[in-house]
Amino acid sequence: MATTHRTVTKRSIEVAGHKTSVSLEDQFWSGLREIAGGKNTTVAALVEKIDTDRNTHSLSSAIRLYVLNHFRAAGVSSRSDPAKRTDPSAAR
């Protein structure tokens, strides 16, 4: 069985005027940056919103769920609208 290596990166970020550290896999940091860019906001501002809205005890978990739900929702809308499909195999 092949093992997938995941890199977890810890970064300091300011949330509501306080510095905190968040540990996330690189893929989640990339997704967070992509979402923030699409919303014309900063990662820090997006994390602050996630922090305010979260129902979990862990900020890292809340961020992971936010990123996952964002891309799941985008995938659903892409599948329902053929013009939004970016994966040619999705048309099959």
Backbone hydrogen bonds in HBPLUS format (Angstrom, degrees):
<---DONOR---> <-ACCEPTOR-->    atom                        ^
c    i                          cat <-CA-CA->   ^        H-A-AA   ^      H-
h    n   atom  resd res      DA  || num        DHA   H-A  angle D-A-AA Bond
n    s   type  num  typ     dist DA aas  dist angle  dist       angle   num
A0026-ASP N   A0007-THR O   3.00 MM  19  6.03 144.2  2.13 165.9 172.3     1
A0009-THR N   A0024-LEU O   2.78 MM  15  5.56 167.0  1.80 154.6 150.1     2
A0024-LEU N   A0009-THR O   3.07 MM  15  5.56 162.2  2.10 145.4 143.8     3
A0011-ARG N   A0022-VAL O   2.88 MM  11  5.44 162.4  1.91 147.7 150.2     4
A0022-VAL N   A0011-ARG O   2.84 MM  11  5.44 159.7  1.88 153.9 159.4     5
A0013-ILE N   A0020-THR O   2.79 MM   7  5.52 160.6  1.83 164.0 170.9     6
A0020-THR N   A0013-ILE O   2.84 MM   7  5.52 154.5  1.90 151.8 159.3     7
A0015-VAL N   A0018-HIS O   2.77 MM   3  5.28 164.8  1.79 153.6 149.7     8
A0018-HIS N   A0015-VAL O   2.99 MM   3  5.28 160.8  2.03 112.7 119.0     9
A0028-PHE N   A0025-GLU O   2.92 MM   3  5.46 130.8  2.17 112.9 125.4    10
A0029-TRP N   A0025-GLU O   3.17 MM   4  6.62 154.6  2.24 151.1 158.9    11
A0030-SER N   A0026-ASP O   2.91 MM   4  6.18 159.7  1.95 151.9 157.4    12
A0031-GLY N   A0027-GLN O   2.95 MM   4  6.13 157.4  2.00 140.2 146.7    13
A0032-LEU N   A0028-PHE O   2.85 MM   4  5.97 157.3  1.90 146.6 152.8    14
A0033-ARG N   A0029-TRP O   2.96 MM   4  6.22 158.0  2.01 149.0 154.4    15
A0034-GLU N   A0030-SER O   2.93 MM   4  6.17 156.9  1.98 149.0 155.7    16
A0035-ILE N   A0031-GLY O   2.89 MM   4  6.12 162.3  1.92 152.5 156.8    17
A0036-ALA N   A0032-LEU O   2.94 MM   4  6.10 167.4  1.95 150.3 154.2    18
A0037-GLY N   A0033-ARG O   2.91 MM   4  6.07 160.1  1.95 147.4 153.0    19
A0038-GLY N   A0034-GLU O   2.98 MM   4  6.21 153.8  2.05 146.3 153.3    20
A0039-LYS N   A0035-ILE O   3.03 MM   4  6.29 131.9  2.27 143.8 157.0    21
A0039-LYS N   A0036-ALA O   3.12 MM   3  5.11 134.0  2.35  95.5 108.3    22
A0041-THR N   A0036-ALA O   2.97 MM   5  5.13 173.1  1.97 146.2 148.1    23
A0040-ASN N   A0037-GLY O   3.14 MM   3  4.94 160.5  2.18 100.5 105.7    24
A0046-LEU N   A0042-THR O   3.02 MM   4  6.28 157.9  2.07 149.1 155.2    25
A0047-VAL N   A0043-VAL O   2.82 MM   4  6.03 161.8  1.85 156.6 161.6    26
A0048-GLU N   A0044-ALA O   2.93 MM   4  6.11 150.6  2.02 143.0 151.3    27
A0049-LYS N   A0045-ALA O   3.10 MM   4  6.37 150.1  2.19 141.5 148.6    28
A0050-ILE N   A0046-LEU O   2.93 MM   4  6.24 161.0  1.97 151.1 156.5    29
A0051-ASP N   A0047-VAL O   2.79 MM   4  5.95 158.5  1.83 149.5 155.8    30
A0052-THR N   A0048-GLU O   2.98 MM   4  6.19 155.0  2.05 143.5 149.7    31
A0053-ASP N   A0049-LYS O   3.01 MM   4  6.21 153.9  2.08 150.3 157.0    32
A0054-ARG N   A0050-ILE O   2.96 MM   4  5.81 118.8  2.35 145.1 158.7    33
A0062-ALA N   A0058-SER O   3.03 MM   4  6.29 157.2  2.09 145.4 152.0    34
A0063-ILE N   A0059-LEU O   2.91 MM   4  6.17 154.5  1.98 152.9 159.3    35
A0064-ARG N   A0060-SER O   2.99 MM   4  6.26 164.3  2.01 150.7 154.8    36
A0065-LEU N   A0061-SER O   2.96 MM   4  6.18 166.1  1.98 154.3 157.6    37
A0066-TYR N   A0062-ALA O   2.95 MM   4  6.09 154.5  2.02 143.4 150.8    38
A0067-VAL N   A0063-ILE O   2.92 MM   4  6.15 169.4  1.93 160.7 162.0    39
A0068-LEU N   A0064-ARG O   2.91 MM   4  6.06 168.8  1.92 153.4 157.1    40
A0069-ASN N   A0065-LEU O   2.85 MM   4  5.93 169.3  1.86 150.1 153.6    41
A0070-HIS N   A0066-TYR O   2.88 MM   4  6.01 152.6  1.96 147.2 155.3    42
A0071-PHE N   A0067-VAL O   3.07 MM   4  6.32 168.1  2.09 156.8 158.0    43
A0072-ARG N   A0068-LEU O   2.86 MM   4  6.03 149.6  1.96 150.2 160.0    44
A0073-ALA N   A0069-ASN O   2.93 MM   4  5.97 163.5  1.96 144.8 149.1    45
A0074-ALA N   A0070-HIS O   3.01 MM   4  6.26 152.8  2.09 142.6 150.6    46
A0075-GLY N   A0071-PHE O   2.92 MM   4  6.00 148.1  2.02 137.3 145.7    47
A0076-VAL N   A0072-ARG O   2.96 MM   4  6.24 150.5  2.05 149.8 157.4    48
A0077-SER N   A0073-ALA O   3.10 MM   4  6.37 165.5  2.12 150.3 153.2    49
A0078-SER N   A0074-ALA O   2.95 MM   4  6.08 146.1  2.07 140.6 150.5    50
A0079-ARG N   A0075-GLY O   2.99 MM   4  6.13 151.6  2.07 143.5 150.2    51
A0080-SER N   A0076-VAL O   3.10 MM   4  6.31 146.1  2.22 144.3 153.4    52
A0081-ASP N   A0077-SER O   3.17 MM   4  6.21 129.9  2.43 136.1 146.9    53
A0084-LYS N   A0081-ASP O   2.87 MM   3  5.58 155.9  1.93 125.7 132.7    54
A0085-ARG N   A0082-PRO O   3.27 MM   3  5.33 162.2  2.30 104.1 109.5    55
A0090-ALA N   A0087-ASP O   2.86 MM   3  5.40 155.8  1.91 118.6 126.5    56
A0091-ALA N   A0088-PRO O   3.38 MM   3  5.88 162.3  2.42 110.6 115.1    57
A0092-ARG N   A0089-SER O   3.31 MM   3  5.74 163.4  2.34 109.1 114.0    58
